[in-house]
């Protein structure tokens, strides 16, 4: 009985096999990079260093440090604003690092500007 479909000899042609190996290698590299990013820490400051916030690559708050002089019971609003500013900057740093990892992984695939088909 004749085989239907597939490739002669039952295996993948060399180019397809190489492409699969390359994809698996890239997937392992991406997983390793993601793990490294998850434990990386990003620290941002606001108010000239009066507020310092550290987040992980998973966007979890790791540490909040406040200078004593910024803790003014009569101006809680300023402290809140400084915390928000530092938090947003730390999150932005984590996002940029994540974007760099993704860019490195997908750089040669032509996926950046839309789908190639």
N, C-alpha and C positions, 0 to 999 in steps of 0.2 A: 504494500500500500504506500502511495506517495505521501511525502510530508506536505502539509499545507502551510503556507506562510513561513515565517522565520528566515533564517539565513542558511546558506548551504553549509553542510557540516554540523549544523545544530548549535554553533557557538556565535558569539557576537563578532563582527568584523573588528580588526585591530584598532581602528580609530575609535569605535564605540567603546571598546574595552578600556582604552586609555582615557577616554573622557569620563567613564565611570570611576576609574581609579583617582583621577584628578578631582572629581566632585567629592569623593569620600575623603580625600586628603584635605580638601578645603573645608569640609564639614568639621573634621577633627580640629583644624586650626581655629575655626570660628568658635567652637565649643571651648577650647583652651583660652582664647582671647576673652570670651564672655566671662569665664570663671575668674580670670585675672581682673577684669573690669569690676566684677561684683565686689571684690575685696579691696579694690583701690579706694582711696579716700580723697575727697576734694574739699578744701577749706577756703572759705570766703570771709572777708571782713567788711564791716561797714562802720561808718562814723569814725574813720581814722583808726580803726582797730579796736574800738570800744565794744563791738559785738563781733564775735567770731563763731562761725558755724561750720561743722564738718559733717559731710554726708558721704555715704558709700556709693559705689557705682550702681547699686540696687535702689538708690534714692531713699535710703533709710538714714535718719538723723543719727549721727554717731556721737556728736558732742556740741554743746552750746556753752560758749564762754562769754561772760559779761564783765567788763571793767567796773569796778566799784563806783567810779564817778558817773557812769551812765545810768545807774539805778537811782533815779530821783522820783520819789513818791508824788511830787507835784507835777511831773511831766512824763507820765506813763505812756502817753501817746508817742512821744519821740522814741522811746525804747521799743515800742511795738513796730514803728516804722523801720528802725534800724534792723530789727530781727527779720522782718519781711525782706528787706533789701539784701541782707547777707544770705538768707535762705534761697532767694531767687537766684542770686549769683552762683551759689554752690550747686544748685540744681542745673543751671546753665552749663557749668563746667563739666558736670557728669554727663549731660546730654552731648556736649561737644566731643568728649572722649569716646562715647559710644558711637557717635557718628564717624569719628576717625577710624575706629575698628571696623565698622561696616564698610566704609569706603575702601579700606585696604583689602578687605575680603572680596568685594564686588568690583573693584577697580577695572579689572580686565574683562569683565563679562558684558559690558555694554548695557548694563541695566539702569544706569544713573538717569538717563534722559527719557525714560519710558521703555516700553517693550519693543524689541527689535523686529517684530513681525507685523 
